Structure formats: structure tokens, C-alpha cells
């Protein structure tokens, strides 16, 4: 340093420029370097001619002044820290101001010098560069400091060496407090043991980690869960030694929440679509309720119960709750997660009846026709939800912590409730979005439940009407042994019927018929046709004539078509007279056991108005069997009609059996899911009956 002083660094009289820059300097082209000296306080103590030329400042104007005065005022504070040696960088880029007021970016470097007297000074190298190259370090420094991405580096000992402000904020502290601290000590942000372990592996094997999702909170925002995307890689020096590991951390909480909301919306739409496919596949009330519960568990709730008001089953329009505020429910369906099967014991037993007081959430739900959402439930609330103390204990044991009840409303009528619970298997409590989805599902399902209820009511009414209209075998002895069976359809009652009519002279009329259509209307038309047939039979009309009159009557019964077969047996002659209106022919089984269809004349059904009915005469000796039936006996969804007809012949073929046994044998061979009503009438003259001589 003394040598440098001898060259005139400290004395402007020895400056070969006399403090005046050479014309044209600094050059516009390549980099130019100059040196000057400061003390540890940052004051200029030595000034070279190159520095004077570079910055257009004579030594007399600079010596003794703070070196930070050479820098643009907006960067004075950072420059002062750097010249005093308190900054963390040995090199930096600062915008200097020349004597003529123009800006000049300088790349600054420093080195400590110790003189003969032991005093320490700082040798500063100031260099220019092309403006784009000089701007790169400044730009890089600005990007690091101002970047919202957390950037940092730890040493091999996992202590923080570098960190930008964003990383310090993520870890809930400032940069000064973070530097030198061991990673994983704070347990907040990304300064956690899990991240420390990941960086330890990166330092060990050198394999980088990209886009690792980290979830946590920060001390500055402990109530909000953040999601960060972190990437780590190992840093080496020029000789291949490990300097540490670098980390970049991006807060992706907003993106994660948006993705979660989109996923939740898709899940809700998927559930609604699935509900449309799975709920209401049948018109069975209990089955429909179970379909609703099965759709909800486990995607929306861990436990679901469907309870319908008892008044719904009566068919009357009454208030959902009694005068005392209580409500009576009948449990229709329960579903729970497979790993919480014991929780099914808590709701009411399916099919059971229970009454709840006005303070119960389920009663409030139907009384006010609005959902009841209890995000957090404790022991006291569980006792209000459950039917009794034992059920409350089961719910508590299953970890139930959140409850939701939604009314089932269809066509303005309150039918019941859908009750949902979440257990420890789903830690998140019910929220408003879950409530909206449950209301949507309950509304769609309520229509299906109501359709099933209305169908069940109509089905039962039609069945009661039909059974009330079916005949009873006369109590007095007849010249025929008889057996019959009637089975209503599984899905909907139709208009099948049969009748046995005692006639004059000991004769017996046998009729089997089928009204096209289903439900109460078909059953009612069937009753009218049967009554008309009985009235016409009293006139002793032959079968063909009776069908002519019945066809004319059918025209006044609305848009209805019916098929039937009418046979009159004369025991004195041992013969039958048979006429059919669009109906399948009867089967005659000879005493020897040979079964065959009778070749009855073909005619149109009743109600068409075509007329032209004709009769078939055949013998019916003792031990012969006449079988009259409706098409439900031989039709099947799985096979053509001919297959059913052939099967019936095989079942009737063979030695004579008791008629009741024969009926059972035929019905046992039926398709168990018959879609239509079935009427079967068997008639057999006693063995003593014979054919009289003609």
C-alpha cells in the first residue's frame, strides 16, 4: 500500500492527469478497470488517475469523502453497507454517478490490505462492462431479493447459508434469524424435519427432488394451511466438492385450492349422475330408499339412514308432526362404510317404527322443512341424534363427529329425512357445499321415493280390488272337480280373471280372461266384464252367443281390449262347448294322460267389434282334465311363447294327478320374476263320469 501511495494515490499533485480525465474516456467499448482505496469506515483514502478518468471526478473532490457518495442516491444505503464491509457479498454491482451526472454501472470487488504499520485498508476494483453484461448481476440480485419464490441454500451440516426474503417469510422469520440456523429446528413452513431428511438424501446421493408437495402452516398465519411446491438439488464447487444443497419453494396454495375445488365439483357432478342411474330402478319403496343410502356412502358420508314419516304410508295428507311437536318415522334404509359396519346398529332398525320428540334434529328437519347441519357434535348432541343411550354410545364408539339431516320433499309434500354422519374415517366436517349436494341428492331421490310410494298405494288398491272381484268356488257340489290359482304380477297388477258359473240342468260354465293394461283401471274393467258374463250366463246362451253379447258390451267400457275363453260342460252328455275371443286355446288331457291343445276357432278379442265367434265341441270323459289359463302362465322374458306352451304340455302330460298337486307343479316351474298376472283353472269330471250313449 505504501508503494501505491508513492505513485501518487493520495496526492493530487502527483496525479499525471492533474485530476482531469483524458479526453474521450471512459471508452465506449470494452471493460475498463480502475482502483481506489477506502478505510474500514468506507471513506476514500486513495484515488488513482484511472479512477478519476473513469468517474470524471478529480482526487481533490473524492479523498476523505464516503465512497457511497459515488453511487446513485437511490442505492446509497446498500452501497454504504458494502463499502463498510457489513454486506454479505465480496462483489456487487452498483450504479455510480460520474462527475458530469451520467450513470455508469460498476462491477465492484474488494480485497483487504495490511500496511507496514499494521493498518488495514480496502482495495476496491471498479470495472465497467458492456451495459447488458453489467446489468446481469444486478438483475440477478434483484430477482433473488424480490422474487416471490423462496430461494435458499444449506451447507453440508444442514445450516442455512443463504436465503432470500421470500424463503424467510415462508419459514415465518426474517433472513438474519434464519441464516446459520439448522434446518428442521423451527418445524414451520418448509423448515421441518421432513424437509431436512429430503435434503440430507440430496446431499448424499445427488439425486435432485422436483415438485415435492409440502403442507403446513407458518407462525405468521397459523390458522391457514398452505401448500408449497419445493425442489432441491446438490451444489458443487469447481473441484467437485459438495458446497451444500439449494432449495426453491413456491407457494401453490391458491392453485391447490382451485384444483381441489374443481375436483370436488367433478365429484359432486359424478355423484349426481350416479344417483340418476342408480336411484329409482324399481318402484319398490324400500329398495329405492336403500339405493339412495348406497349412493351416498362412503362418498359423501360414512353413515346414512333414510326414514319416512309414518303418515306417508297411510295415503292421507296430514301434518308431518303431531300437535305435541313429535313425529313418527319408519326406517327404510341404512348404509355404512364397510370398515364401520358396527355403526349400522345405531340407526333405527329397518322396517321399525319410532317416535321422536320436538327437540330432536330429525323432527326439526321435517317440522320446518329445512336441513339441519351440525358440523361438530359432542356427547350431548349424539344423545339428541340417536334413538337412545345405547345407540348414542355406538355412534360415539364409531367416531361420529359431524351430522347432517335433509328433508325428503316431493311435489310439496314432506316424506321424511335423509340423515348423514361422518366418523373418524372422514375427518373433515360437513360444510355448506356438502349440504348443497345432499339437498340436491335428497330432492332427486324424494321424487323416486314418492313415485314408489304412489305406485305401492295404487298397486295395493288394484290388488285389493282384483282379489275382491275374483270368484269363489260355489259351496254346493258340482259335476266337476276344480282347482285354481291366481298370482298377481310382480311389478303391476293386471286384469286377469277366472270364473265358475253353475248353470241350469247341472251344467257348469268355466271362463278365463285377460284385460289388456295394468293397474286399477284394468282391474275395474275386469270386474265389469265378469259381472256382465254372469248376467249373460243366466240366459243359458251358448258360448259363441255369449261372447257376441260380451263383445258388444265391451265397446262401452272405454278403450279396452280383453281376451277370454268360455266353456260350458254338460255332465249329462259328457261334452264341452268352447268358444274363444283372441285367447290361447285350452289344453285337454285325456284319461290316458296325453295332453294337447284344443283347436278352438280363431276370433278377435273383445272390444274390437269384429264378432264372428264360433264354438268347438269336444268330449270330456271321466278322469280327463281341461286346463284354462292366461298368457302369463306361458310367457317369459327369456324364451319365446312356443317354449312356454311346450313346457305346459309336458307338465300336464302323464297319468292323472290330484288337481291341487298339478297346479303347484305348474306354478313351481314358472319364471320367478313373472311380468304378468297368472290365472289357471283346472277342471276334471269324476272317474265315475262316462260318456252316455247317443
ABEGO torsion letter per residue (X at the ends): XAAAAAAGAABAAABAAGGBBBBGOBBABBBBBBBBBBBAAGBBABBBAAAAAAAGBBAAAABGBBAAAABBAAAAAAAAAAAAGABABABBBBBBBBAAGBBBBBBBBBBBBBBAAGBBBBBBBBBBBBAAAAAAAAAAAAAAAABABBBBBBBAAGBBABBBAAAAAAAGBBAAAABGBBBGAAGBEABBAAAAAAAAAAAAAGBBBBGBBBBEBBAABAABBBBBBBBBBBBBBAAGBBAEBBBBBBBAAAAAAAAAAAAAAAAAAAAAAAAAAABGABABAAAAAAAAAAAAOAAABABBBBBBBAAAAAGBBBBABBAAGBBBBBBABBBBBAAAAAAAAABBBBGBBBBBBAABAAAAAAAAGBBBBBABBBAAAAAAABABAAAAAAAAAAGBABBBBBBBBBGGBBAEBBBBBBBAABABBBBAAAAAAAAAAAAAAAAAAAAAAAAAAAAAAAAAAAAAABBBBBABBBABBBBBBBBBBAABBBABBBBBBBBBGGBBBBBBBBBBEBEAAAAAAAAAAAAAAAAAAAAGBBAAAAAAAAAAAAAAAEBBBBBBBBBBBBAAAGBBBBBBBGBBBBBBBBAAGBBBBBBBBBBBBBGAGAEGBBBBBBBBBBGBBBBBBBAAAABBAABBAAAAAAAAAAAABEBBBBAAAAAAAAAAABBABBABBBBBBBBBBBAABBBBBX
